[in-house]
Amino acid sequence: MRTARSAMGQPVAGGAAGSPRTFTRSFPATADQVRDARRFLAQALGDCPLAGDALACLSELAANSVLHSNSRRPGGCFTVRARLYPQGLRVEVEDEGGPWQRPGPDEQCGRGLVIVGALASDWSMASDGTGRTVWFELGSRAPAPAGLTGGPGAR
């Protein structure tokens, strides 16, 4: 589904009744943009009862993109895509990839995906060598786009 944008670059929900509403926006990969990504998703979700958990999960994924992906390089960016379904939602954060390292048992950081796993009904990640997409779902399972299933959070 294609996402329309207003003159201000804000997403405009569209689609037929029963089809998902989709919102997409790219952000420069700087720490202050994590807050802006949260604001973008909060606006898209409105009074959705899943908004609190969705914003917590998005915070973790956006922070990972800014801190740990190749997006942190000068000029890098990350993209947030949200699909709202009648009984749930799916949020994807796409960044410029990079090496993936699991934290050691004594490291003080690297626990954000544990939070995502605890809050989300499902989540996973996929990489194509030039970028990485990490997604989570809340509520009823939404149809997964091809190629974005079966990662470390698949249950």
C-alpha positions in Angstrom: 0.0 0.0 0.0 1.3 3.4 -0.9 1.4 6.1 1.8 0.2 9.6 0.8 1.9 12.6 2.3 0.5 16.0 3.1 2.2 19.2 2.1 4.0 19.2 5.4 5.4 15.7 4.9 3.0 14.2 7.4 1.5 10.8 6.5 -2.1 10.6 5.5 -4.0 7.4 6.3 -5.6 5.8 3.3 -7.0 2.6 1.9 -10.3 0.8 1.8 -12.2 -0.1 4.9 -10.6 -3.1 6.5 -7.2 -2.6 4.8 -4.3 -1.4 7.0 -3.6 2.3 7.4 0.1 2.8 6.7 2.3 5.6 7.9 6.0 6.0 6.8 8.6 8.6 7.7 12.4 8.8 7.5 14.6 10.5 10.2 18.2 11.6 10.4 20.0 9.0 12.6 20.8 11.4 15.5 19.8 10.9 19.1 17.3 13.8 19.1 15.3 12.1 16.3 14.3 9.1 18.5 12.0 11.6 20.2 10.7 12.8 16.9 10.1 9.2 15.8 8.0 8.6 18.9 6.0 11.7 18.3 5.4 10.6 14.7 4.1 7.2 15.8 2.1 8.7 18.7 0.3 10.9 16.2 -0.3 8.0 13.8 -1.7 5.8 16.6 -3.9 8.5 18.2 -5.9 6.9 21.1 -5.0 3.3 20.1 -4.9 1.3 23.3 -1.6 -0.3 22.1 0.1 3.0 21.8 2.1 2.9 25.1 3.7 -0.5 24.3 4.3 0.5 20.7 6.1 3.7 21.7 8.3 1.8 24.2 9.2 -0.7 21.5 9.8 2.0 18.9 12.1 3.8 21.3 14.3 0.8 21.6 14.5 0.1 17.9 15.1 3.7 16.9 17.8 4.1 19.6 19.5 0.9 18.2 19.5 2.4 14.7 21.0 5.6 15.9 23.6 4.0 18.2 24.5 0.6 16.7 23.8 0.6 12.9 25.7 2.1 10.0 23.0 4.8 10.0 25.0 6.5 12.8 27.5 7.6 10.1 27.3 11.2 8.8 24.2 11.6 6.7 22.7 8.3 7.8 19.0 7.8 8.5 16.4 5.3 9.7 12.8 4.8 8.5 9.7 4.0 10.6 6.8 2.3 9.0 3.6 1.6 10.9 0.7 -0.5 9.7 -2.5 -0.3 11.7 -4.9 -3.2 11.4 -8.4 -3.5 12.9 -7.1 -5.7 15.8 -3.4 -4.7 16.0 -0.4 -3.0 14.5 3.0 -3.7 13.0 5.9 -1.3 13.3 9.1 -1.6 11.3 12.4 0.3 11.7 14.7 0.1 8.8 18.3 1.3 9.1 21.6 1.0 7.1 22.6 -2.3 8.7 26.0 -3.2 10.0 27.5 -5.9 12.1 25.1 -7.5 14.6 26.5 -8.4 18.0 24.6 -10.0 20.9 25.6 -8.5 24.3 27.5 -10.6 26.7 25.9 -11.6 30.0 27.8 -9.0 32.0 27.3 -6.0 29.6 25.3 -3.1 30.9 23.7 -2.3 27.6 22.1 -4.3 24.9 18.9 -5.3 26.6 16.4 -3.3 24.5 15.4 -6.2 22.4 14.5 -8.1 25.6 12.0 -5.3 26.3 10.6 -5.5 22.8 10.3 -9.3 23.1 8.4 -8.9 26.4 5.9 -6.3 25.1 5.4 -7.5 21.5 3.2 -10.4 20.4 5.9 -11.1 17.8 9.1 -9.5 16.5 12.0 -10.3 14.3 14.8 -8.8 12.2 16.0 -9.3 8.6 19.1 -8.0 6.8 19.9 -7.9 3.1 23.6 -6.9 3.5 22.9 -3.2 2.9 20.2 -2.6 5.4 18.4 -4.1 8.4 14.7 -4.1 9.3 13.5 -4.9 12.8 9.8 -5.2 13.3 7.3 -5.9 16.1 3.6 -6.6 16.2 1.1 -5.9 19.0 -2.3 -7.3 19.1 -3.6 -9.8 16.6 -1.0 -11.0 14.1 -0.8 -8.8 11.1 0.2 -10.3 7.7 4.0 -10.2 7.4 5.6 -8.8 4.3 7.7 -11.4 2.4 11.2 -11.8 3.7 10.7 -10.4 7.1 10.0 -13.5 9.2 11.9 -16.1 11.1 14.5 -14.1 12.9 15.6 -14.2 16.6 12.3 -13.1 18.0 10.1 -15.4 15.9 7.9 -17.5 18.1 
